[in-house]
Amino acid sequence: MRSVDVVIVGAGLAAAAAAKRLVDAGLETLVLERRELPRHKICSGILSPRGHRFLLENFGPLPADILHEPTSCRGVTFHFPSMVSMPMDFFGGPTPHLHRKMADFWAIQRSGAEVHDQTAFVDLKDKGDHVIVHARRNGEPITYRARQVIGADGPSSHVVRALYPDYPKQIPWFFVGQKFHDIIDCPLSADYFHFWFHPGLGHYTWSHARDGRQIVGVGFKRGDNFAAKHKVVVDYLAAKHGVRLQPHVDDEGCGENFGPSLINRYVFGKGNVLVTGQASGFLNMIGEGMSCALHAGAISGEAIIEARLRNRPVQEIYRKMIASEVRRTTDQWNPLKIAFDKPHEADFPAALMALSWTDRAKVLRDMWRFVVLFKEFKWGRQIALAAALRPFLGGYSMRRWL
Ligand SMILES: Cc1cc2nc3c(=O)[nH]c(=O)nc-3n(C[C@H](O)[C@H](O)[C@H](O)COP(=O)(O)OP(=O)(O)OC[C@H]3O[C@@H](n4cnc5c(N)ncnc54)[C@H](O)[C@@H]3O)c2cc1C
């Protein structure tokens, strides 16, 4: 049985950040990835300025082959049913448009950790002073022993299921799907990620340019028809924005654990097992998850180093250290922070003030109507209520799963 200091499950960005910290501290670190690397990752690849800084500071300059065309993104444009559009540039200028398959592979290699790909985590047993990890490599069972384990295995985390079998039933889930189209004519600026606050289109509707094609994406409830939802959006873009697209040439979709960062249902693990990145629930508003995956991942690595240095239980240290990232992510959903502060890295208040009075009123009305859409979902009322009450509740209590 292979014995190491730390086993990390997953080879995404959270894993790369955790591995970098651990390897830099001299800990023998082994990454298990169920897929063959480099692996595909469904993602728009729009990196926030904070995520960009993290990559530069920790992994160095980004090579050209980890980027899609267009290679950068200026910011986000919000579109409203009243046909007001609000482009918002990222603070500090455009950020790289990541090709996740290549970018994640680059980051995990730069971390210096040993990687076993095609090795799927199956289960674990925390023995108190070490953890036994059961995995399957090329279909064969394989066992590892580690002082600590980090679950960085994304939204449908098997590490979380191993610790809390009921957890997936306790949180809001939603589905996203995107289709790739050759372009006949597209007036939407290729410099921006486009997002629609439109209840008639759905709760999560986006479009952007990639490698000469246009992506059209929709979020939908379990049981909804992806093709029908997608067609509504394509027809709307044609009618309202003059976007003319060929039938799609490719499509993909996945389930997402949307909402834990809004309602404080993070899961950080127990005993010698830490959970981080999107597996723990980190996801910013409008689905930006790379920056918080990177930072949370790094914190999980630092917590293990710190716990060893101070000879303290690792959960105690991790909970204290991760609170800053919890606060930052949760603030992104706080309506008062959005209106009067700058929790996002594109300036919503400034973009709003740049509009005429009548357009400002339309935007606020449209956003309100969009929030009301949440009543469709089982979790909607709780989410909307949590968003509205968060400023008055104070504190960032981490409940239930901690
Ligand atoms: C359609 C879509 C668009 C998005 N667009 C953006 C965007 O533009 N910008 C942005 O910042 N974020 C975006 N996100 C969110 C972002 O992709 C995620 O939040 C981020 O990738 C989370 O990183 P992670 O490292 O925590 O997990 P992941 O990137 O999901 O990595 C988890 C890894 O664990 C592996 N794994 C899973 N199970 C096992 C197992 N049992 N054993 C071993 N390995 C396992 C997986 O194969 C994967 O490699 C988007 C998401 C979607 C779905």
The ligand as a Gaussian input file, in Angstrom:
#p B3LYP/6-31G(d) Opt

LIG

0 1
 C      -21.251000      25.491000     -17.785000
 C      -20.330000      26.023000     -16.732000
 C      -19.685000      27.228000     -16.943000
 C      -18.826000      27.729000     -15.975000
 N      -18.177000      28.901000     -16.252000
 C      -17.321000      29.406000     -15.361000
 C      -16.576000      30.586000     -15.678000
 O      -16.690000      31.149000     -16.759000
 N      -15.735000      31.068000     -14.731000
 C      -15.567000      30.456000     -13.530000
 O      -14.783000      30.944000     -12.699000
 N      -16.240000      29.327000     -13.210000
 C      -17.102000      28.778000     -14.098000
 N      -17.769000      27.629000     -13.809000
 C      -17.563000      27.008000     -12.487000
 C      -16.199000      26.325000     -12.413000
 O      -16.022000      25.495000     -13.549000
 C      -16.081000      25.461000     -11.137000
 O      -16.573000      26.189000     -10.042000
 C      -14.639000      25.064000     -10.855000
 O      -14.145000      24.275000     -11.912000
 C      -14.515000      24.274000      -9.546000
 O      -13.197000      23.816000      -9.430000
 P      -12.843000      22.557000      -8.510000
 O      -11.380000      22.359000      -8.642000
 O      -13.427000      22.756000      -7.165000
 O      -13.633000      21.326000      -9.159000
 P      -13.573000      20.707000     -10.635000
 O      -13.023000      21.670000     -11.601000
 O      -14.941000      20.165000     -10.888000
 O      -12.526000      19.512000     -10.503000
 C      -12.866000      18.334000      -9.810000
 C      -12.000000      17.200000     -10.346000
 O      -12.259000      16.029000      -9.549000
 C      -12.342000      14.913000     -10.416000
 N      -13.121000      13.868000      -9.730000
 C      -14.458000      13.846000      -9.493000
 N      -14.791000      12.725000      -8.855000
 C      -13.661000      12.015000      -8.665000
 C      -13.353000      10.770000      -8.073000
 N      -14.326000       9.980000      -7.529000
 N      -12.068000      10.323000      -8.043000
 C      -11.067000      11.091000      -8.586000
 N      -11.310000      12.277000      -9.186000
 C      -12.587000      12.739000      -9.216000
 C      -13.028000      15.450000     -11.654000
 O      -12.826000      14.618000     -12.772000
 C      -12.332000      16.817000     -11.780000
 O      -11.153000      16.716000     -12.531000
 C      -18.605000      27.054000     -14.759000
 C      -19.257000      25.845000     -14.532000
 C      -20.094000      25.326000     -15.508000
 C      -20.770000      23.990000     -15.272000

